[in-house]
Amino acid sequence: GGGDSGEAEVERTHFDLKLMSFDAKSKIKVIKEVRAVAGLGLKEAKEMVEGAPKVIAKDIKKEEIDALKEKLESVGAVVEIV
């Protein structure tokens, strides 16, 4: 047995990127990266970062999301792929 429901698991190809938190010393850098990733204005990006945890990018291809995650982590952000 093992509780198999018989459904084949569909491999996801698109993911969301969620900003969990950030290093306070790196806030400006994080805002700049979020702004670039999300295509937002400065005010919107700042509000998004300050409102963490928040999804900052939706429906991103698997190939691209790892690079975005690394870029954000390199400036002091804590992000999760959801």
Helices and strands as residue ranges (DSSP letters): E 14-22, G 24-26, H 27-38, H 42-50, E 54-61, H 62-74, E 77-81
